[in-house]
Amino acid sequence: MYGATTYMGMVTENMKIKEKLPTLIMGILLSGILCMPLLTGYILSGGEAILWLMKIEECGNRLSAGELPLFFDGETVAARAFGLMAFSSNLILYLPAKWYASGTTLHLAAVWWCALVQLLSIGTAFLAAGEITHDRMQRFMVWALYILSPYHILVSYWKADFAEMWGMAWAPLLIWGILLQKNNRKTAIRILGYLGAILALSMIAYGNAAVFFLAGFLLLLYCLNHRNWTGLGILPVSTILAYQPAAYYLRYVLKGGMEIYGIPNLLIQQSGYHFGQFFTSFDARYFYPGLGIALILGLILGLYRIVLEGKGRRNLIAQGILWAVFLFLSSTTFPWNRIQSLGEPIYRLIATLESPVLFMSLATMTGCLFTTYTMDFLREGAGEKKNLLHFMPMGVLIAAIFNGLYLCNHLVYTMEPSFYGR
Amino acid sequence: MTFHNGRKQNQTRMILTAVCTYILLFLACMMGFFCARKQEYSFDGSANHSFSENDTEEYLLYEGISLSPGVYEITLQTAADLDMAALISLKAETTSPYGLRCINGIVYQGLDHCTFSFYLYEKTDDLKVSASAGQAMTLQTGAMQIRNTGQLYTMGAFWLTCLLAITLIVIQIQTHGVNRQQKITILSLGVISVIAVLPLLYGGSLITADGGYHMMRIESLAEGLKMGQIPVRIEPYWQQSYGYADSIFYCNLFLIFPAILRLLGFGLSFSWNAYCVAIRVAAILTTYYCSKKIFENYRIALAVTAMSSLSVIQFFKGIQTGAIGEATAYIFLPLVLYGFWRILFQDTKKESYRTAFIPLAVGFAGIVQCHVLSSEISALVAVLIVVFQIRRLRDPKVIGAILKAAALAVMLSLWFLVPFVDYYLTEDVHIKFVFARTIQQFGIQIPQMFFHFWNSGAIAEGTGMYQAYPAGLGLIFAISLGWFATLMICNKKKNSPEKLQIIETSAQSQLQFAKLCLGMSVLLCIFSLRIFPWGHIQTWGGPFKGLVSSLQFPNRFLGWATLFASMVFGYLLSYYEIRKADWQKNLLYAMVLIQVATSSLFYVDAYMAGATVTHLSNREGMGNGYISGGEYIIQGTDDTLLTYNRTASSEEVQILEFTPGELSGSMEVNNTGNAEGYVEFPLLHYKGYRAYDAQGQKLPCEKGDNHVVRVMIPAGYKGIVRTLFREPFYWRIAEILSLCGYVVFFFLYLKGRKKRTVTVAEPNGREIYSDQSAVLRFDSSAQQRSLFVLCAGVFLAWTPALATYNISGMLHPEALARFSGSFQEVLSRGLILGILLMEGFAAYGLFSVLIRKTEKGAYGALLGTLGILLSPYNLCRIYCAGENPMAQSTLADLWKAFAWRGAASETDFHSYPLQLGMVWITVTILYILLALRKKQRSIWDRKLACVTCLTMVLACGTIFFPALLIPAGILAAIQLAVFTCWLFELEEDRQIKVWIYLGLLLLLVLTASMQLEDICYQGYPGEHGFI
């Protein structure tokens, strides 16, 4: 497709503007796929859609009345049955609330907001991919695998968890900022990255304070592992910026007492994945989105690469182990209940994660990396041979596109519009 | 030498270390087992509860019980006035969600206690025991004992043994190394196995149609083994310990594995899942082994294994239905086929032909000993194979091999066949009276043969596909059969005397074998159809009535049909492998990937999204009264009267005491009368029960009321009467003969292995016959190929019309009403076919004229024609025309790539997929991407640019004017045709262009297939139809 020095369209040298255009066009089209369910003009009747619409409505009404608190009081939380959504601040819904208050329909306001968040997700993922790898096609692959992953699509539209969608939009920016510190870039760029990381972590806190602490913990581990001492500074600065949600959340975790507002306080281990549930692509039990056909193919090819080829296995094995760790954390086998039994604060802390399925988002991210690096190794191994292996990287990309497209089609066709607010 | 010695010493050291560690740990487990069994706890207490109707409350009986981890048996004294209405349940606060595993225990009216097991994996200080009932009844409870069975340690010992086995294998691999081919094989088989058993890895066992019955078989077999009955003939646990002759009629040889797991203490779900996994993996291994032997190429063998083992019928039978008898038979079908390959297609003059009969014998013996119905079908398949290859019977060695195979198979199965035949002839079992059962309505619809996605959950009652089940051959198999058939039709042989002299080369043998497989696959698919006149065959009476009725489901033929189709697929790979035709070979391998990724995984996902998964730890919660269709119970038995300890006697006989046993019992009786009396034991009477008095004298034993064991008591007799089940002596002789058969088999097997290691490799037929063109050669022009594919496309579009019912909305002109019933239907379908043919050939002709008569033109015309024929709009027009009119599109509709009919809501949904489809979107995107790279312009550039722009404008215009869809669709088809010509003019590598073209073709076919399937699955029968 692009000449003899490539593997099925994957060019590794720097390309001229004209040659970058196909990538740009593909990027726009894939972004369109992700936003497809929003093009209907309504919010689909996903798991938490009604609750989020109610929250936007409540925020809009409060805005119209003149004041919008950062967090709703206990009575409102109980009356509207917001549950764990109580730890998601109203700041993230300011825009749709404003639109709703100014006369837009509830659904349209929510659709526009979701579209903005998805575009943000697309942009930040693109930035992060650029820092993870400097190879243009690898970057495209990581980005495409991430935005079209079943987890990303299903959490946005099937579960309709706006807070998690928000978190998945900002997380790549955090990664971008961290990696900039590591990649020996110019000082100005590094400062920009630093600020971006702080912003991202803060925004994650405003979306879901529980996830903020999880992200902070992972950031800490990463910085310690890579001896990235400047990166450690992100944590306290973003905590200061996100002081209110962090304090609100910590107050509950340390002191408790909010159960009367209907906040569930459950053991989470039994709601983790069973092994077979990881390997779904086209449909899944609610709410256990699988890895998708592209990552499954990547896993198989990665195993093939590790088992058969000697060179360069170590990095791939390390990435594979990390992937496996996150999958394990999201499974029902990991002893979450035992950890929760260590004390009341820990019990509440983990209960606010709601389910180990949250770790599937991290598993998906590492899976995208693993798959991309596997494709690179396959390309090296196949050389100029035009056997099936030679075309596998394109095959994986096509699989990701079709899986994403199928899921979006499936959702649009089979889910009714949410009746609330129509 | 030193290096090898060093390696060997190292290996020996590692093995010794592993074995010694194992022995130590094993002894520790055994010590733990014996110590644990001493733990017994008694609790005193009593309670009396009256339950009302629909009472959901649980009444606490005991609490605060402290126990350490283990597998326990709890016995609670009970007295209930209603049978199987009250439940005893346990609860404990454990940190892990799996800390306590227990299903309720059932209280039986006839028993004075309720006993069941539970698994405690975490220490608890507050185990609670409570009772509940959903019906009005009274329950008295008394003392309770909890006994540690020690099975936690036996389970530990089992895992230890598995770990040892894995360690020894790893040591072996490390010492001797594994070459690249072996690594690929192990990895690939591993991946296939994981995919094959994915539904079993959801943390429990699936609730399936036959699962409960087979679990009962496992439980009863375990119980029988525990009481020392080897082999188990009458299973003691069924029907409240009345016993059931399930093992006589349904061989339980392979269920010994899960039964042993149960005896070791593993839970019911685990044992069941372990068995299902084992049979799936075993089927994969035998398929690989046999196909490697046939095709002599490990890659082809892997492809055939993937296609066969991950086919929908194996998932449907092994997983969705829980028909593990049939699923176990899938292990042996490849052996039977391989056996026939060796006997019928190999050179009889070769030394290796002496053992050619063994695979066939083992295969048949295996099938007979796991599923009798599969052996009926396999026997029919064997007869058909022999009939089709009758000319090979001219060689007496062939007849000899077949007879030897039959003899060995019978000998190996004698231990099962003799009791089976004995009971079938002498006992009036229910299965002999069910000839009225019809099967035709369970046949599959013709369209199902060409399905790809298997929407397993969409078969609602009232739809035309109701009772059709997600079973069929599959689109990829159909394409490969058609591909092979096309090769045969276009075959041209070169007449070369020296080459034709070589008769039995492996390549020629494979071809003949492939032809046989093609014919058999098609024939067996026909047998599985709803239109096949099974009902009519049953009216012939005699053995036909019984045999057809016993089949139950015509889809049982699909196991064999799929295997035959897999072999045809393997031949195609072999054919192109020899000719070094890379792109065809790669296309076939790509088809395997597409089959696995978009068919097998799609089906698994769709099925598991709605399947019920449950965890069954102990058996007691299942009850023991379920005997499925009760095929092996004595005809006329009322199973509602089969309750625990239900004894009876004639008027003059008093029962002073009754002690039940397993398939036995003893009574103290007193016959006060002057005539012979009787007593009846709570045991179902099958041939083999005997009775003795206190002195050991035999007493007459016969069938009593409700076919229970009745023992005649002589007048004036007072004393003990015992009854027990004893196998007739000739059953034992049959068992010994079978054992001898197994010894003979192993001897032959070892002898065969020894010979293989010393015999010089014989020349490969392929080396002698290097030019495949004399065997089979496909010479055709692009036009011919395109026309073939076009015909296939027309047929695909026609498949929904081949159902026995009319899909509501299907084209059915009023003018046809003047004709009578069936003729009307034939005309209707003919009309649709006519329209499709006209559309197809008219479009093809027009495109061919417009695009020039070149190779590219033919392919372009093909793609364009199929773009019209298989477009969402065209298919909807034909099959969904009678319903809602065109709905207005939205922006989202432009992106709706996979077209199907599902409409969730009338008010907000656009019911019909009126957009242009996935292929148009893909072509447009590809065009944009490739055009940007192109350096030199040609006339096709302008044409394509023009058509593309116009189509996009019209597509966007459909948002406002839906009627623009028709011209947009036509333009889109033209775009496809022009794109093809433009594509082949690009400067890129030819192979890449071919791949793009084939990819578009496959995409078109797959998306159309998805739509056609949905049309079939969701279409309600209209007014008319055949059946």
Interface residues (C-beta under 8 A of the other chain):
Chain A: M1 Y2 A4 M8 K18 E19 L21 P22 I25 M26 L29 G32 I33 M36 P37 L39 T40 G41 Y42 L267 Q269 Q270 H274 F275 G276 Q277 F279 T280 S281 F282 D283 A284 R285 G290 I293 I296 L297 I300 L303 Y304 V307 L308 T332 P335 N337 R338 Q340 S341 K386 N387 L388 F391 G395 I398 A399 L405 Y406 C408 N409 H410 V412 Y413 T414 M415 E416 P417
Chain B: T95 S96 P97 R180 K183 I184 L187 V191 V194 I195 L198 P199 L200 L201 Y202 G203 D582 N586 Y589 A590 L593 A597 L601 F602 V604 D605 A606 M608 A609 T890 L891 A892 W895 K896 A897 F898 W900 G902 A904 S905 D908 F909 M918 I925 I928 L929 L930 L932 R933 E988 D989 Q991 I992 W995 G999
